Amino acid sequence: MRKLIIALLSIGVSSQLVAQANDRGEIYQPVPAKVTGVGHGIAPSDAIVLFDGSDLDAWQIADSEEAAAWDIEDGVVTVKKGAGTIKTRQRFGDIQLHVEWRPTDNVQGDGQGRGNSGIFLHSLYEVQILDSWNNPTYINGQAGSIYKQHIPLVNVSKPPGEWQSYDIIFKAPVYAVTGVLESPAYVTLMQNGVLVLNHAEILGATFTLEPEYTIRCEPYSQSREQDCSGKMPISLQDHGQIVSYRNIWVREL
């Protein structure tokens, strides 16, 4: 029994659960909540739907409190050049995030100038979106990368104009009440059903060449969004290129 308890604790089972194991090592309480699984275009029953094809009520312009102004047509939202990056009105910590995205099939540029957008977790850490089908660029900036931090394990990008999916597990950074970083952020990413990032440690914010954790635990303000809850918005980038999104949902972990 002692070995069983140690094993359970080592994989993250709480001491409360361990205490309820019987003398055969069996645990019966608490019973996991019943959740319906995903289907094509259907979010899990416990998910928060951020975009279902109808409106952008869950989003606002990143640099203001104004409503998001990207174009919606036939259940798809497309980056509107110059309208600005958008962010969720709700703030999140540890999450499972599902996003479907599509670069335009009207190929005009190359490298970083082709189907470029991005998903910013905590509005700070970019999971790159790019048309990486037969499109050479620096590999820590291709689709499936943590921009300029982690290279994807493989390139599973589809041709331009085809829908692709990201399924992201994000472990948010943890700060002490003094503002000191106690644990960095981590990202696991499945692209089109294939693992491309495996528990990759985030080195810091995307916006600097030498990423670091500079945001401290403090009250919310327009200029510094980190607050003591450990939660921040999710952002979608306006990089001035045509990228479309659909079926966006998140589960809080």
C-alpha positions in Angstrom: 0.0 0.0 0.0 2.8 2.4 0.8 4.3 1.9 -2.6 0.9 2.5 -4.2 0.5 5.8 -2.3 3.9 7.0 -3.4 3.1 6.1 -7.0 -0.2 7.9 -6.9 1.3 11.0 -5.4 4.1 10.9 -8.0 1.6 11.2 -10.9 -0.3 14.1 -9.3 -3.1 12.2 -7.5 -4.1 14.4 -4.5 -3.5 13.2 -1.0 -7.3 13.5 -0.5 -7.9 10.9 -3.2 -5.1 8.7 -1.9 -6.7 8.8 1.6 -9.8 7.2 0.1 -8.0 4.2 -1.4 -9.1 0.9 0.2 -6.8 -1.8 1.2 -6.8 -3.1 -2.4 -5.6 0.2 -3.7 -9.0 1.0 -5.3 -10.4 4.5 -5.3 -14.2 5.2 -5.8 -14.7 8.8 -4.8 -14.9 11.5 -6.1 -16.3 10.3 -9.4 -15.0 12.3 -12.4 -17.6 14.6 -13.9 -19.3 13.3 -17.1 -18.4 15.3 -20.1 -19.5 14.7 -23.7 -16.6 14.5 -26.1 -15.8 16.5 -29.2 -17.1 15.9 -32.6 -16.7 17.7 -35.9 -17.3 21.3 -35.1 -18.6 20.4 -31.7 -17.0 21.5 -28.4 -16.9 19.4 -25.3 -19.9 20.0 -23.0 -17.7 21.7 -20.4 -15.9 24.0 -22.8 -16.2 27.8 -23.1 -17.0 28.6 -26.7 -15.0 31.6 -27.9 -16.2 31.5 -31.5 -19.0 29.4 -32.9 -19.3 31.2 -36.3 -22.0 33.7 -35.3 -20.3 36.6 -33.6 -17.2 38.0 -31.8 -18.9 38.9 -28.5 -16.2 37.0 -26.6 -13.5 39.2 -28.1 -12.4 42.8 -28.1 -9.6 44.8 -29.7 -6.4 44.1 -27.8 -5.4 47.7 -27.3 -8.8 49.0 -26.2 -12.1 48.0 -24.9 -13.8 48.3 -28.3 -15.6 45.4 -30.0 -13.5 43.2 -32.3 -14.0 44.1 -35.9 -12.7 41.2 -38.0 -14.9 39.9 -40.9 -17.4 37.1 -40.3 -18.8 35.2 -43.2 -20.3 31.7 -43.5 -19.3 30.8 -39.9 -15.7 31.8 -40.4 -13.9 34.9 -39.0 -11.0 36.4 -41.0 -8.3 38.8 -40.0 -9.2 42.3 -41.2 -6.0 44.0 -42.0 -5.5 47.0 -39.9 -8.4 46.2 -37.5 -5.9 45.1 -34.9 -5.1 42.1 -32.8 -8.0 40.8 -30.8 -8.2 39.3 -27.3 -10.7 37.5 -25.3 -12.8 39.5 -22.8 -12.4 36.6 -20.3 -9.1 35.8 -18.7 -7.6 32.3 -18.4 -4.9 30.4 -16.5 -4.2 26.7 -17.2 -6.2 25.7 -20.3 -6.9 23.3 -23.1 -7.4 25.4 -26.2 -8.8 24.3 -29.6 -8.4 26.5 -32.6 -9.0 25.8 -36.3 -7.3 28.1 -38.8 -6.8 28.4 -42.5 -4.3 30.5 -44.5 -5.6 31.9 -47.8 -5.1 29.9 -50.9 -4.2 33.1 -52.8 -0.4 32.7 -52.3 1.4 36.0 -52.9 4.3 36.1 -50.5 6.8 33.8 -49.0 8.6 33.1 -45.7 7.0 35.1 -42.9 4.9 37.0 -45.4 2.6 34.1 -46.2 -0.4 33.3 -44.0 1.1 34.8 -40.8 -0.9 35.2 -37.7 -0.5 33.8 -34.1 -2.2 32.7 -31.0 -0.8 34.5 -27.9 -1.3 32.6 -24.7 -1.7 35.0 -21.8 -1.4 37.6 -24.5 2.4 37.1 -24.2 3.6 33.7 -25.6 3.1 33.2 -29.3 2.1 29.9 -30.9 3.0 30.7 -34.5 0.5 30.4 -37.3 2.0 30.4 -40.8 1.5 28.8 -44.2 4.4 26.4 -43.8 3.5 24.2 -46.9 6.6 24.3 -49.1 7.5 27.7 -47.6 11.0 27.8 -46.2 11.7 30.2 -43.4 13.6 30.1 -40.1 12.4 27.0 -38.4 11.7 28.5 -35.0 9.2 30.8 -36.8 7.3 28.2 -38.8 3.8 26.9 -38.0 3.8 24.8 -34.8 6.7 26.7 -33.2 6.7 28.8 -30.1 7.9 31.9 -31.9 11.7 32.1 -31.8 11.8 29.8 -28.8 10.9 26.2 -29.7 11.0 24.4 -33.1 8.2 22.0 -33.9 9.2 18.3 -33.8 7.8 17.8 -37.3 6.1 19.8 -40.1 2.5 18.6 -40.6 1.2 21.7 -42.3 -1.4 21.3 -45.0 -1.5 23.1 -48.4 -2.7 26.8 -48.3 -6.5 27.1 -48.3 -7.1 23.9 -46.2 -8.3 24.0 -42.6 -5.8 23.0 -39.9 -6.2 22.5 -36.2 -4.2 23.3 -33.1 -5.0 21.6 -29.8 -3.0 23.3 -27.0 -2.4 22.4 -23.4 -1.1 25.5 -21.6 0.3 25.5 -18.1 0.4 29.1 -16.9 3.4 30.6 -15.1 3.2 30.8 -11.3 4.4 33.8 -9.4 5.0 34.2 -5.7 3.1 37.0 -4.0 6.3 39.0 -4.2 6.2 38.8 -8.0 9.1 36.4 -8.3 8.6 33.6 -10.9 8.2 30.3 -9.2 7.3 28.1 -12.2 7.5 28.9 -15.9 4.8 28.4 -18.5 4.7 25.1 -20.5 3.0 24.3 -23.8 2.1 21.0 -25.4 0.8 21.3 -29.0 -1.0 18.9 -31.4 -1.2 20.2 -35.0 -3.6 18.4 -37.2 -3.7 15.5 -34.6 0.1 15.2 -34.5 2.3 16.1 -31.5 4.6 18.9 -32.5 5.6 20.4 -29.1 5.9 18.2 -26.0 5.7 20.1 -22.7 7.9 22.9 -24.1 9.1 25.3 -21.5 8.3 29.0 -22.3 11.4 31.1 -21.8 9.4 34.4 -21.5 7.4 36.8 -23.5 7.6 36.7 -27.3 8.3 40.4 -27.8 12.0 40.4 -27.0 15.0 38.6 -28.7 16.0 37.4 -25.3 12.7 36.4 -23.8 12.2 36.8 -20.0 9.5 36.9 -17.5 9.2 40.6 -16.6 5.5 40.9 -15.7 4.9 40.9 -12.0 1.9 40.1 -9.9 0.1 43.5 -9.6 -3.3 45.1 -10.0 -4.6 45.2 -13.6 -3.9 48.2 -15.7 -4.1 49.0 -19.4 -0.3 48.9 -19.8 0.4 45.8 -17.7 -2.3 43.2 -17.8 -0.9 40.6 -15.4 -2.9 40.5 -12.2 -2.6 38.4 -9.0 -5.2 35.9 -10.3 -2.6 34.4 -12.6 -5.1 34.7 -15.5 -4.8 36.8 -18.7 -6.6 36.9 -22.1 -5.9 34.8 -25.2 -5.0 36.9 -28.3 -5.3 36.3 -32.0 -2.8 38.4 -34.1 -3.5 40.8 -36.9 -0.2 40.4 -38.9 -1.7 42.1 -41.9 -2.3 38.8 -43.8 -5.4 36.8 -44.7 -5.9 34.0 -42.1 -9.3 32.7 -41.1 -10.5 31.0 -37.9 -13.4 28.8 -36.8 -14.5 26.6 -34.0 -12.5 28.1 -31.1 -13.1 26.8 -27.6 -11.3 26.5 -24.3 -11.5 24.3 -21.2 -10.2 25.6 -17.9 -8.0 23.1 -16.2 
